[in-house]
Amino acid sequence: MSRPTVLLGMSGGVDSSVAALLLTEEGYDVRGVTLQVWEQEDETVAVTKKWEERGCCKVGLARHVAKQLNIPHEVVDTREAFQKGVIDDFVSGYLSGETPNPCVRCNERVKFGKLYHLAQARGVDFVATGHYARIKPIEKGYGLFKGLDPKKDQSYFLYRLSSSWLHNILFPLGHLHKTEVWKRAEDMGLPVEELQESQEICFVTQGDYREFLKIEAPQATCPGPFVDQEGQYLGEHRGIAFYTPGQRKGLGLATGERLYVQHVDPQTNTVTVGKEDALQQEACLVGDLNWLEEKVPEGTRSVAVKYRYASQVVPGTLISRSNGMFDVKFDTSQKALSPGQSAVFYDGDQVLGGGIIQRTSNNSRSLPLLPKTSQPNAAGRVS
């Protein structure tokens, strides 16, 4: 009997390397693929650098692991898809006054999108990555669940996967804790003392996304007014792309009190600031939805909500709109909700779906907290 085949995304990091090891131990026929999403590595220079300095995808280490495990490995150029689907989206989001999450878009549009379609074209049974998440059978089909390690769970970044893909996806690390993964990496002889955790935005190598924006989008530097919540002028900002709700540092305002960014308005090129307690918000409007359950909920539904990767899951209520969007009413007010970020909905450990925050109760007087006609789009994916 032939072994089940797996196309494994290998970034060259510890997680995907250990995923390769586990899959081979479990008897899968593993084929390693490194998706080249950013700069071309200069191997004549890389030999003098530590592993973590050799580009966002450490091709050399991925090749080393593949050779050690005696599995095939290839590099697939996805730079064009990454540029259009992730970087351009990232830049345009900030220019529009939003706070985008490139990891969410990358998983949807590049990593899993490319791997899944490549596997389908080649007749490969499964796609796998080193993400900390789980896929389990549910009443109808398969569901996406949190990884068992609460500190490393990455289900938040994966909510935009198509529900039809889930039965063909494997997450070998989903049932492990990070300490166990490091131990397996050491047993493999990997240079764990030199390897670092992946940075949040892999293509921002300047240390700050604002420097990246200056290079990629010079038009981002467009000064305008800082105003308080009564509309009084307080000073001049550098451009709305350099500010995000909740930001305190780098404002350059000498007012004698701590001020925080409350809202950025691309229409007027204005940044509104205020005191910390004004960051508390009761609700947000969520659109561009992807639902992993069979049916989109109608009316109201109690869920747990995660509105930022670093935030805790908090209770709230979904209220459907006739245009396919949802109002999200939190049981208790939340701090610094940001348009452009993802709001992901959970039932216990299961990911129900999620979408992109469009507006919040602090920056739009028109955001209703009560349902109107409850006729949501019946499709599982709503834009």
HELIX and SHEET records of a PDB file:
HELIX    1   1 VAL A   14  GLU A   25  1                                  12    
HELIX    2   2 GLU A   43  ALA A   46  1                                   4    
HELIX    3   3 TRP A   51  GLU A   53  5                                   3    
HELIX    4   4 VAL A   59  LEU A   69  1                                  11    
HELIX    5   5 ARG A   79  PHE A   82  1                                   4    
HELIX    6   6 GLN A   83  ILE A   87  3                                   5    
HELIX    7   7 ASP A   88  LEU A   95  1                                   8    
HELIX    8   8 PRO A  102  CYS A  106  1                                   5    
HELIX    9   9 ASN A  107  LYS A  111  3                                   5    
HELIX   10  10 PHE A  112  ARG A  122  1                                  11    
HELIX   11  11 SER A  155  LEU A  158  5                                   4    
HELIX   12  12 SER A  163  ASN A  168  5                                   6    
HELIX   13  13 LYS A  178  ASP A  187  1                                  10    
HELIX   14  14 TYR A  209  GLU A  216  1                                   8    
HELIX   15  15 PRO A  218  ALA A  220  5                                   3    
HELIX   16  16 ILE A  240  PHE A  242  5                                   3    
HELIX   17  17 GLU A  276  LEU A  279  5                                   4    
SHEET    1   A 5 HIS A  73  ASP A  77  0                                        
SHEET    2   A 5 ASP A  29  GLN A  36  1                                        
SHEET    3   A 5 THR A   5  GLY A   9  1                                        
SHEET    4   A 5 PHE A 126  ALA A 128  1                                        
SHEET    5   A 5 ILE A 169  LEU A 170  1                                        
SHEET    1   B 8 ALA A 133  PRO A 137  0                                        
SHEET    2   B 8 TYR A 142  LYS A 146 -1                                        
SHEET    3   B 8 GLN A 350  THR A 360 -1                                        
SHEET    4   B 8 GLN A 280  TRP A 291 -1                                        
SHEET    5   B 8 PHE A 326  LYS A 335 -1                                        
SHEET    6   B 8 VAL A 314  SER A 320 -1                                        
SHEET    7   B 8 THR A 300  LYS A 306 -1                                        
SHEET    8   B 8 SER A 342  ASP A 347 -1                                        
SHEET    1   C 5 ALA A 133  PRO A 137  0                                        
SHEET    2   C 5 TYR A 142  LYS A 146 -1                                        
SHEET    3   C 5 GLN A 350  THR A 360 -1                                        
SHEET    4   C 5 GLN A 280  TRP A 291 -1                                        
SHEET    5   C 5 ARG A 381  VAL A 382 -1                                        
SHEET    1   D 4 TYR A 233  HIS A 237  0                                        
SHEET    2   D 4 GLY A 224  VAL A 227 -1                                        
SHEET    3   D 4 THR A 270  GLY A 274  1                                        
SHEET    4   D 4 TYR A 260  ASP A 265 -1                                        
END                                                                             
